[in-house]
Amino acid sequence: MNIDILSIIFLQSFRNIFFDSIAKFLSFIFSTPILIFFAIALFVFFLLKKNLNLFLISTSIFLNMFVVGIIKEIVARPRPSLALTQAFSKYSLPSNHTAQAFLLAVLFSDFYPKYSFLFYMFAVIVGLSRIYLGLHYLTDVLAGGFIGVAVGFFFIKNKSKVLHLGEKILKLIKSK
């Protein structure tokens, strides 16, 4: 057996109602429909409150989702057959839940460096929950984590440009 299958079997050996509930809750809050709603809500609050960081977070979530979606369609890796719940997408590589969790860990760590460890630990737990539920292989989660971190650092490195774009959007709306 390879490491992908062994990681699922190992994590599922800890199955109990408590872990099932946590994993399913994390699966729900990082699901595509909830993330889309969250990103749109952040964008609306950006427009209302003129908080440029909300623009940065909402656009990064959408870009991250786009990158993950493109890769999923290109690679088209089927999900593991050991799933304990249903998935939104039929493909597993990379894990969107993990990509989004690590993206947010990078961004929130930039905003609140004192809590970086907690943000990254939460992202790791999200990734492990995807394996625990049998919805992803270890390599799917690692790829998702890598993409989330890469997109997060892209936005941090280009923060001034992204915030400037947000300012332009606000000025455009104000002029209408």
C-alpha positions as a Markdown table, in Angstrom:
| # | Residue | x | y | z |
|---|---|---|---|---|
| 1 | Met | 0.0 | 0.0 | 0.0 |
| 2 | Asn | 1.1 | 3.5 | -0.7 |
| 3 | Ile | 1.3 | 6.5 | 1.7 |
| 4 | Asp | -2.0 | 8.0 | 0.4 |
| 5 | Ile | -4.0 | 4.9 | 1.3 |
| 6 | Leu | -2.1 | 4.3 | 4.6 |
| 7 | Ser | -2.7 | 7.9 | 5.7 |
| 8 | Ile | -6.5 | 7.5 | 5.3 |
| 9 | Ile | -6.5 | 4.1 | 7.0 |
| 10 | Phe | -4.4 | 5.5 | 9.9 |
| 11 | Leu | -6.6 | 8.6 | 10.5 |
| 12 | Gln | -9.8 | 6.6 | 10.2 |
| 13 | Ser | -8.5 | 4.3 | 12.9 |
| 14 | Phe | -9.3 | 7.1 | 15.3 |
| 15 | Arg | -12.9 | 7.3 | 14.3 |
| 16 | Asn | -15.4 | 8.4 | 16.9 |
| 17 | Ile | -18.5 | 10.6 | 17.1 |
| 18 | Phe | -16.4 | 13.6 | 18.4 |
| 19 | Phe | -13.8 | 13.5 | 15.6 |
| 20 | Asp | -16.6 | 12.8 | 13.0 |
| 21 | Ser | -18.5 | 15.9 | 14.1 |
| 22 | Ile | -15.4 | 18.1 | 14.0 |
| 23 | Ala | -14.3 | 16.9 | 10.6 |
| 24 | Lys | -17.8 | 17.3 | 9.2 |
| 25 | Phe | -18.1 | 20.8 | 10.6 |
| 26 | Leu | -14.8 | 21.8 | 9.1 |
| 27 | Ser | -15.9 | 20.2 | 5.8 |
| 28 | Phe | -19.0 | 22.3 | 5.9 |
| 29 | Ile | -17.4 | 25.7 | 6.8 |
| 30 | Phe | -14.7 | 25.3 | 4.1 |
| 31 | Ser | -17.2 | 24.0 | 1.5 |
| 32 | Thr | -17.3 | 25.8 | -1.9 |
| 33 | Pro | -20.8 | 27.3 | -1.4 |
| 34 | Ile | -19.9 | 28.6 | 2.0 |
| 35 | Leu | -16.6 | 30.0 | 0.8 |
| 36 | Ile | -18.3 | 31.7 | -2.1 |
| 37 | Phe | -20.9 | 33.2 | 0.2 |
| 38 | Phe | -18.1 | 34.3 | 2.6 |
| 39 | Ala | -16.1 | 35.9 | -0.1 |
| 40 | Ile | -19.1 | 37.7 | -1.5 |
| 41 | Ala | -20.0 | 38.9 | 2.0 |
| 42 | Leu | -16.5 | 40.2 | 2.5 |
| 43 | Phe | -16.6 | 42.0 | -0.8 |
| 44 | Val | -19.9 | 43.7 | 0.2 |
| 45 | Phe | -18.5 | 44.7 | 3.5 |
| 46 | Phe | -15.4 | 46.0 | 1.7 |
| 47 | Leu | -17.7 | 48.2 | -0.3 |
| 48 | Leu | -19.8 | 49.3 | 2.7 |
| 49 | Lys | -16.9 | 49.8 | 5.2 |
| 50 | Lys | -14.2 | 50.7 | 2.7 |
| 51 | Asn | -11.9 | 48.2 | 4.4 |
| 52 | Leu | -9.2 | 47.3 | 1.9 |
| 53 | Asn | -8.1 | 44.2 | 3.8 |
| 54 | Leu | -11.6 | 42.7 | 3.1 |
| 55 | Phe | -11.0 | 43.3 | -0.6 |
| 56 | Leu | -7.7 | 41.5 | -0.3 |
| 57 | Ile | -9.2 | 38.5 | 1.5 |
| 58 | Ser | -12.2 | 38.2 | -0.8 |
| 59 | Thr | -10.2 | 38.4 | -4.0 |
| 60 | Ser | -7.6 | 36.0 | -2.7 |
| 61 | Ile | -10.3 | 33.4 | -1.9 |
| 62 | Phe | -11.7 | 33.7 | -5.4 |
| 63 | Leu | -8.3 | 33.4 | -7.1 |
| 64 | Asn | -7.4 | 30.4 | -4.9 |
| 65 | Met | -10.7 | 28.7 | -5.7 |
| 66 | Phe | -10.1 | 29.4 | -9.4 |
| 67 | Val | -6.5 | 28.0 | -9.3 |
| 68 | Val | -7.6 | 24.8 | -7.4 |
| 69 | Gly | -10.6 | 24.4 | -9.8 |
| 70 | Ile | -8.4 | 24.5 | -12.9 |
| 71 | Ile | -5.9 | 22.1 | -11.5 |
| 72 | Lys | -8.7 | 19.7 | -10.4 |
| 73 | Glu | -10.1 | 19.6 | -13.9 |
| 74 | Ile | -6.7 | 19.2 | -15.6 |
| 75 | Val | -5.5 | 16.4 | -13.2 |
| 76 | Ala | -9.0 | 14.8 | -12.8 |
| 77 | Arg | -7.9 | 12.5 | -10.0 |
| 78 | Pro | -10.8 | 10.5 | -8.6 |
| 79 | Arg | -11.6 | 10.8 | -4.9 |
| 80 | Pro | -10.7 | 7.9 | -2.6 |
| 81 | Ser | -13.3 | 5.2 | -2.3 |
| 82 | Leu | -13.1 | 5.4 | 1.5 |
| 83 | Ala | -15.2 | 8.5 | 1.9 |
| 84 | Leu | -17.3 | 8.9 | 5.1 |
| 85 | Thr | -19.4 | 11.7 | 3.6 |
| 86 | Gln | -20.3 | 13.3 | 0.2 |
| 87 | Ala | -18.1 | 15.7 | -1.7 |
| 88 | Phe | -19.0 | 18.8 | -3.8 |
| 89 | Ser | -16.6 | 17.9 | -6.6 |
| 90 | Lys | -15.8 | 14.5 | -8.1 |
| 91 | Tyr | -12.1 | 15.2 | -8.2 |
| 92 | Ser | -9.7 | 15.2 | -5.3 |
| 93 | Leu | -6.4 | 16.8 | -6.4 |
| 94 | Pro | -5.8 | 19.4 | -4.9 |
| 95 | Ser | -7.9 | 19.8 | -1.7 |
| 96 | Asn | -9.8 | 23.1 | -2.0 |
| 97 | His | -10.6 | 23.0 | 1.7 |
| 98 | Thr | -6.9 | 22.7 | 2.6 |
| 99 | Ala | -5.9 | 25.4 | 0.0 |
| 100 | Gln | -8.4 | 27.9 | 1.5 |
| 101 | Ala | -7.4 | 27.1 | 5.1 |
| 102 | Phe | -3.7 | 27.7 | 4.3 |
| 103 | Leu | -4.5 | 30.8 | 2.3 |
| 104 | Leu | -6.4 | 32.2 | 5.2 |
| 105 | Ala | -3.6 | 31.2 | 7.6 |
| 106 | Val | -1.0 | 33.1 | 5.5 |
| 107 | Leu | -3.2 | 36.2 | 5.3 |
| 108 | Phe | -4.3 | 36.2 | 8.9 |
| 109 | Ser | -0.7 | 35.6 | 10.0 |
| 110 | Asp | 0.2 | 38.8 | 8.1 |
| 111 | Phe | -2.5 | 40.7 | 9.8 |
| 112 | Tyr | -2.0 | 39.1 | 13.3 |
| 113 | Pro | 1.5 | 37.7 | 13.4 |
| 114 | Lys | 1.2 | 36.9 | 17.1 |
| 115 | Tyr | -1.3 | 34.2 | 16.3 |
| 116 | Ser | 0.4 | 32.6 | 13.3 |
| 117 | Phe | 1.0 | 29.3 | 15.0 |
| 118 | Leu | -2.8 | 29.0 | 15.7 |
| 119 | Phe | -3.8 | 29.9 | 12.2 |
| 120 | Tyr | -1.4 | 27.3 | 10.7 |
| 121 | Met | -2.4 | 24.6 | 13.2 |
| 122 | Phe | -6.0 | 25.2 | 12.3 |
| 123 | Ala | -5.1 | 24.8 | 8.6 |
| 124 | Val | -3.3 | 21.5 | 9.4 |
| 125 | Ile | -6.4 | 20.3 | 11.2 |
| 126 | Val | -8.6 | 21.1 | 8.2 |
| 127 | Gly | -6.2 | 19.2 | 5.9 |
| 128 | Leu | -6.1 | 16.2 | 8.3 |
| 129 | Ser | -9.9 | 16.3 | 8.5 |
| 130 | Arg | -10.1 | 15.9 | 4.7 |
| 131 | Ile | -8.0 | 12.7 | 4.9 |
| 132 | Tyr | -9.9 | 11.5 | 8.0 |
| 133 | Leu | -13.2 | 11.8 | 6.1 |
| 134 | Gly | -11.7 | 9.8 | 3.2 |
| 135 | Leu | -12.4 | 12.6 | 0.8 |
| 136 | His | -8.7 | 13.2 | 0.0 |
| 137 | Tyr | -5.4 | 11.5 | -0.2 |
| 138 | Leu | -2.4 | 12.9 | 1.7 |
| 139 | Thr | -0.9 | 14.2 | -1.6 |
| 140 | Asp | -4.2 | 16.1 | -2.3 |
| 141 | Val | -3.9 | 17.8 | 1.0 |
| 142 | Leu | -0.2 | 18.6 | 0.6 |
| 143 | Ala | -0.9 | 20.0 | -2.9 |
| 144 | Gly | -3.8 | 22.1 | -1.5 |
| 145 | Gly | -1.6 | 23.4 | 1.3 |
| 146 | Phe | 1.1 | 24.3 | -1.1 |
| 147 | Ile | -1.3 | 26.2 | -3.4 |
| 148 | Gly | -2.9 | 28.0 | -0.5 |
| 149 | Val | 0.4 | 29.2 | 0.8 |
| 150 | Ala | 1.6 | 30.2 | -2.6 |
| 151 | Val | -1.5 | 32.2 | -3.4 |
| 152 | Gly | -1.4 | 33.7 | 0.1 |
| 153 | Phe | 2.2 | 34.8 | -0.3 |
| 154 | Phe | 1.5 | 36.1 | -3.8 |
| 155 | Phe | -1.2 | 38.4 | -2.3 |
| 156 | Ile | 1.1 | 39.4 | 0.6 |
| 157 | Lys | 4.0 | 40.2 | -1.8 |
| 158 | Asn | 1.6 | 42.2 | -4.0 |
| 159 | Lys | -0.5 | 43.7 | -1.2 |
| 160 | Ser | 0.1 | 47.3 | -2.1 |
| 161 | Lys | -1.0 | 46.6 | -5.7 |
| 162 | Val | -4.1 | 44.7 | -4.6 |
| 163 | Leu | -5.0 | 47.4 | -2.1 |
| 164 | His | -4.5 | 50.0 | -4.8 |
| 165 | Leu | -6.9 | 48.1 | -7.1 |
| 166 | Gly | -9.4 | 48.1 | -4.2 |
| 167 | Glu | -9.1 | 51.9 | -3.9 |
| 168 | Lys | -9.7 | 52.2 | -7.6 |
| 169 | Ile | -12.9 | 50.2 | -7.3 |
| 170 | Leu | -14.1 | 52.3 | -4.4 |
| 171 | Lys | -13.4 | 55.5 | -6.4 |
| 172 | Leu | -15.2 | 54.1 | -9.5 |
| 173 | Ile | -18.2 | 53.2 | -7.4 |
| 174 | Lys | -18.2 | 56.6 | -5.7 |
| 175 | Ser | -18.1 | 58.5 | -9.0 |
| 176 | Lys | -21.2 | 56.7 | -10.3 |
